[in-house]
Amino acid sequence: MRSIRPLLAATGLVAALALTATACGGGDEDKAAGKPAASTPAGDEAGREIPADLADRLKEHGVDPEKWKDGEWKNWEKDKWLRSAKDFVNPVIEDLWKPERMKTAKSPTKTLAAGDISGDQNVTDPEPRPVRAEPEKTPYTDHAAPVGKVFFDSPEGSMVCSATVIKDPKNPGKSNLVWTAGHCVHAGAGGGWYRNIMFAPAYNNTGKSSADLQNAQPQEIAPYGQYWADWVATSNEWISDGGPTGGDGAAYDYSVMHVTPENGGKSLEETVGAALDVDFDAPEASSIGSLGAWGYPAAPPYDGLIMHKCVDNAGRLSIAPGTPTMWRIGCSMTGGSSGGGWFAAGPDGKSVLVSNTSIGPVTSGWLAGPRLGEGAEQLYTMMSDKFAGE
């Protein structure tokens, strides 16, 4: 495959992501992280009063706001599982995501499977050679500050994905937008919106092991604090066609979240000190050259605690007739890296987000992500417009 741009070495893309980050304070982060929970996660009954607008939305669906905060969110009966785009609701339950609860959350491994790719339209490139994921340098706040972990609750329990802080055109320098995969926020055709969705940028900042995290300071676990999704959008195609192995919705498996700090404070971009542009008109695979994928792989042999990255030449993957061709790279990352950003060098040499991890084979030799086109751009613009000036 001929590449117009030179192949970026892993260190080159790392340098492009080594964006200046603001210093972290201790007060709010300490409160956000709290103390380790017992074996049964604590915090379900704690939390601030649910805002009136969120309470009203819950009531519209026959849910008592106080019962929701006290554990009714664990009710996954079909008539209680909100599904449509307009029905998203995610009130903050303060201190729910304690360090131990975050550490034991699982990867959505069913969604990170190859699925049926027999719908190839004769445009799929040869399977890439496996690329071993490399651990990111620590502290993450110095090398990949905009990358973090998404935590959420599903019928199967607490889950994790990866995500990236992105710029907000209507709130320059003060973005609260985060890019991730659709399957990290919504179950697709078989369900509805996941619950208690929270983003922790630069999670486990110094790359501590599970044993060392037992005594880690809160600012090491969540150096910038916890940011809850107060509104989320994903594609209609993912909602209608997404499945446990991606399905026909995989090519549209992307999402934009608007977040708010659990304990108040500055915007996400101001706190992290960086956010990435999104490119919805990236070149074809034969021209884009290298793509780098960042995330927190959590399925074996990984444990979800360490940020990793892969850099490889881009290829094409077609999964179903009538759906856009996806990008594919060699990478050994597993479930938990889902939703993590894919970055390319923009015209000015700075990294821009062009995709996110969506699917990969059980053998963990490659990853595929959607091409971000007009539909993704409309979703992004809608989210920016919704929170303009806030």
Secondary structure, 3 states (H helix, E strand, C coil): CCCCCCCCCHHHHHHHHCCCCCCCCCHHHHHHHCCCCCCCCCCCCCCCCCCHHHHHHHHHCCCCHHHHHCCHHHCCCHHHCCCCHHHCCCCCCCCCCCHHHHHHCECCHHHCCCCCCCCCCCCCCCCCCCCCCEECCCCHHHHCCCEEEEEEEECCEEEEEEEEEECCCCCCCCCCEEEECHHHCECHHHCCECEEEEEEECCCCCCCCHHHHCCCCHHHHCCCCCEEEEEEEECHHHHHHEECCEECCHHHCCEEEEEEECCCCCCHHHHHCCCEEECCCCCCHHHHCEEEEEECCCCCCCCCCCCEEEEEECEEECCCCCCCCEEEEECCCCCCCCCCEEEEECCCCCEEEEEECCECCCCCCEEEECCCCHHHHHHHHHHHHHCCCC
